[in-house]
Amino acid sequence: MQATMNPPAPQEQPPIPAPPRVITTKDLLYLKDALSWELLAFKKFHFLAQQASNPQIKQALGKAGQMHQRHYEKLLTHLQVDNNAAMASVTQPQQQQSQQPIQ
């Protein structure tokens, strides 16, 4: 009789309710790639929608293009952060703790 080992079920992490206040270099590179992908998808669907002659296909391609445009705009909002101010507010509590005298 062969014993089968089932891998442990992956534990799902709950979604983050809000994006982090600070954008790391790695985050910025990922956002840049994601923006490029969304923009390219939007352009392709827009082009294909213009070329389509069937109204239903044209509408479906247009909706897909609009979805990618919304994703692109949503990603842009994550870049509208004053990262220097956010970093200052994150490191400030650590600096204050180190400046407090030990009793």
N, C-alpha and C positions, 0 to 999 in steps of 0.2 A: 504494500500500500504506500503510495507516494503522498507525502505531506506537502500541501501547497501553502506557500506563505503569501498572504495578501499584504501589499504595501500599506503603510498607515495612510488613512484618509488625510488629504491635505487640509490643514486648518485655514479657513478663510478669515482674512482680516477684515474688520469692518471698514467701510469707505471713510476716507478723511472728509469731515464735514466742510472744511474750508482749506484752500491751498495754504502752504506755509508762507509766512511773512517774508522769509529770506529765500532768495534764489541762489543756489550754489552753481558753480561752473558746470557741473554735470547736468543739473536741471536745465540750465540755459542751453546747453548743447542739445538736449532732448527736445526742448521746446522749438529750437531752430529747425531740427529735423521734422518734427510734427507739423510745423507751419509750412515747410516746403511740400510735405506730402499732401496736406489739405489743399494748398493752393494749386498744386498740379492736378489733383482729382477734380477740383472745381473747374479748372480750365478745360480739362478733357470732357467732362459732362456738358459744359456749356457749348463747346464746339460740336459735340455729337448731337445735342439737342437742336442746334441750328441746321445740321445736315439732315436730320430725320424728316421724312415726309409723312409718316403715320402720326396723327395727332396724339394717340395714346402713348406711343413710344416717346414722342417729343416731350409730353407732359412728365412722364416718368423720369426721363433723363434730366429735365429741368428741376424736378423736385430733388433728385439726388445731388445735383450741382448746388442747389440752395442749401442742402444739409451740410455739404462740405464747406460752403461759405460761412455758415453759422459756426461751425467748429473752428474755422480759421479765426473768426472774430472773437470767439470765446478764448482761444489760446492767446490772442493778443492782449486781452484784459489781464492775463497773468503776468505780462511783461510791464504793465503800467504800475510798477512799484518802485518807490525810492529805496533801492536796495541798501544804500549807505545808511539812511535813517533807520531802516529795519535792523541792520546789523548792529548799529549803535544801541538800539533798545534791547537787543538780545544779550549783548555782552555787558551792558550796564549793571544788571543785578549781580553778576559774578564779580565785577570790580568793586562794588559796594560791599560785598561780603568780605573780600580780602582786606578792605580798608578798616573794618570794624575792629576795635581793640579786643584782645582776648582777656577775659576776666578770670 
